[in-house]
C-alpha cells in the first residue's frame, strides 16, 4: 500500500507525525515493561533458589513447587525476549535475553539426565548462578543503554 490515503490525496503532515508518536509511545512503554520484567525475573530466580532450599533442608515434597515454578521462569524469559524486539533494543540485549531462555532449557535438561552421567547435574546450581548474574547484568546494561539513548535524544532535540 502506498503513502496515499484511500481517496488518492496525500496524507497531511500531522498524520505522519501522529503515527510516529504512537510508535514511540509503544517503544517507550515496551522499554519500561522490559526493565520491569527483567527485575521481576531476577526476583523469581531468588524465589526459585529459596524453593530449592526448602526442598533440600526442610521438606522434600517441596521439589514439586521448585519444578512447577520453573515453568513460570521459562514463560517470563520468553516474554522478556519478545518484549526486547517490541522495545527495539540493541542486538546485544536481545542476545542476552535469548541466553536466559537457553540457560533455563539447559538447566531443565541437566536436571533430567540419566543416572550414568548424573554427576553433570551438579552444574544445575552453577547455571542458576549464571542465570541470576546474567539477569542482573542485563538489567544494568539495559539501564545504561536506555539512559544513553535518552540523553542522546535530549541533545538532538536541543
Secondary structure, 3 states (H helix, E strand, C coil): CCCECCCCCECCHHHHHHHHHHHHHHHHHHHHHHHHHHHHHHHHHHHHHHHHHHHHHCCHHHHHHHHHHHHHHHHHHHHHHHHHHHCCCCHHHHHHHHHHHHHHHHHHHHHCCCHHHHHHHHHHHHHHHHHHHHHHHHHHHHHHHHHHHHHHHHHHHC
